[in-house]
Amino acid sequence: MTPAGHDAMAGANSKVVLTGSAATGFGSAGATARLQALLISVAHP
């Protein structure tokens, strides 16, 4: 990965699209969802 690519990923400049069906009643209940991700970088000498 290039330094610029790493900076973009770590700085949340990545675009992600999630698709799928919500559970029954999710929208009508006024529910929200939050996605969290853990990014780990390993530096190699």
Biotite code that builds the C-alpha atoms (Angstrom):
import biotite.structure as struc

atoms = struc.array([
    struc.Atom([0.000, 0.000, 0.000], chain_id="A", res_id=1, res_name="MET", atom_name="CA", element="C"),
    struc.Atom([1.317, 3.425, -0.858], chain_id="A", res_id=2, res_name="THR", atom_name="CA", element="C"),
    struc.Atom([1.713, 6.074, 1.857], chain_id="A", res_id=3, res_name="PRO", atom_name="CA", element="C"),
    struc.Atom([-1.069, 8.103, 0.200], chain_id="A", res_id=4, res_name="ALA", atom_name="CA", element="C"),
    struc.Atom([-3.364, 5.053, 0.183], chain_id="A", res_id=5, res_name="GLY", atom_name="CA", element="C"),
    struc.Atom([-2.651, 4.392, 3.845], chain_id="A", res_id=6, res_name="HIS", atom_name="CA", element="C"),
    struc.Atom([-3.336, 8.029, 4.757], chain_id="A", res_id=7, res_name="ASP", atom_name="CA", element="C"),
    struc.Atom([-6.631, 7.961, 2.838], chain_id="A", res_id=8, res_name="ALA", atom_name="CA", element="C"),
    struc.Atom([-7.711, 4.751, 4.553], chain_id="A", res_id=9, res_name="MET", atom_name="CA", element="C"),
    struc.Atom([-6.687, 5.869, 8.037], chain_id="A", res_id=10, res_name="ALA", atom_name="CA", element="C"),
    struc.Atom([-8.228, 9.303, 7.501], chain_id="A", res_id=11, res_name="GLY", atom_name="CA", element="C"),
    struc.Atom([-11.597, 7.767, 6.604], chain_id="A", res_id=12, res_name="ALA", atom_name="CA", element="C"),
    struc.Atom([-11.416, 8.982, 3.017], chain_id="A", res_id=13, res_name="ASN", atom_name="CA", element="C"),
    struc.Atom([-12.505, 5.570, 1.795], chain_id="A", res_id=14, res_name="SER", atom_name="CA", element="C"),
    struc.Atom([-15.961, 5.049, 0.361], chain_id="A", res_id=15, res_name="LYS", atom_name="CA", element="C"),
    struc.Atom([-17.868, 1.942, 1.425], chain_id="A", res_id=16, res_name="VAL", atom_name="CA", element="C"),
    struc.Atom([-21.272, 0.825, 0.243], chain_id="A", res_id=17, res_name="VAL", atom_name="CA", element="C"),
    struc.Atom([-23.288, -1.698, 2.220], chain_id="A", res_id=18, res_name="LEU", atom_name="CA", element="C"),
    struc.Atom([-26.434, -3.200, 0.772], chain_id="A", res_id=19, res_name="THR", atom_name="CA", element="C"),
    struc.Atom([-28.970, -5.636, 2.092], chain_id="A", res_id=20, res_name="GLY", atom_name="CA", element="C"),
    struc.Atom([-32.378, -5.945, 3.623], chain_id="A", res_id=21, res_name="SER", atom_name="CA", element="C"),
    struc.Atom([-33.150, -4.420, 6.994], chain_id="A", res_id=22, res_name="ALA", atom_name="CA", element="C"),
    struc.Atom([-34.799, -6.547, 9.645], chain_id="A", res_id=23, res_name="ALA", atom_name="CA", element="C"),
    struc.Atom([-38.570, -6.368, 9.809], chain_id="A", res_id=24, res_name="THR", atom_name="CA", element="C"),
    struc.Atom([-39.630, -3.320, 11.808], chain_id="A", res_id=25, res_name="GLY", atom_name="CA", element="C"),
    struc.Atom([-36.179, -1.707, 11.745], chain_id="A", res_id=26, res_name="PHE", atom_name="CA", element="C"),
    struc.Atom([-37.217, 1.398, 9.804], chain_id="A", res_id=27, res_name="GLY", atom_name="CA", element="C"),
    struc.Atom([-40.633, 1.824, 11.406], chain_id="A", res_id=28, res_name="SER", atom_name="CA", element="C"),
    struc.Atom([-39.076, 1.597, 14.894], chain_id="A", res_id=29, res_name="ALA", atom_name="CA", element="C"),
    struc.Atom([-36.917, 4.643, 14.153], chain_id="A", res_id=30, res_name="GLY", atom_name="CA", element="C"),
    struc.Atom([-33.829, 2.496, 14.700], chain_id="A", res_id=31, res_name="ALA", atom_name="CA", element="C"),
    struc.Atom([-30.368, 3.451, 13.517], chain_id="A", res_id=32, res_name="THR", atom_name="CA", element="C"),
    struc.Atom([-27.227, 1.459, 12.866], chain_id="A", res_id=33, res_name="ALA", atom_name="CA", element="C"),
    struc.Atom([-23.560, 2.279, 13.283], chain_id="A", res_id=34, res_name="ARG", atom_name="CA", element="C"),
    struc.Atom([-20.703, 0.400, 11.672], chain_id="A", res_id=35, res_name="LEU", atom_name="CA", element="C"),
    struc.Atom([-17.263, 0.442, 13.232], chain_id="A", res_id=36, res_name="GLN", atom_name="CA", element="C"),
    struc.Atom([-14.088, -0.978, 11.769], chain_id="A", res_id=37, res_name="ALA", atom_name="CA", element="C"),
    struc.Atom([-10.659, -1.590, 13.211], chain_id="A", res_id=38, res_name="LEU", atom_name="CA", element="C"),
    struc.Atom([-7.779, -0.975, 10.820], chain_id="A", res_id=39, res_name="LEU", atom_name="CA", element="C"),
    struc.Atom([-4.383, -2.397, 11.684], chain_id="A", res_id=40, res_name="ILE", atom_name="CA", element="C"),
    struc.Atom([-1.256, -1.418, 9.799], chain_id="A", res_id=41, res_name="SER", atom_name="CA", element="C"),
    struc.Atom([1.961, -3.354, 9.979], chain_id="A", res_id=42, res_name="VAL", atom_name="CA", element="C"),
    struc.Atom([5.161, -1.570, 9.041], chain_id="A", res_id=43, res_name="ALA", atom_name="CA", element="C"),
    struc.Atom([7.826, -3.701, 7.427], chain_id="A", res_id=44, res_name="HIS", atom_name="CA", element="C"),
    struc.Atom([11.439, -2.582, 7.505], chain_id="A", res_id=45, res_name="PRO", atom_name="CA", element="C"),
])
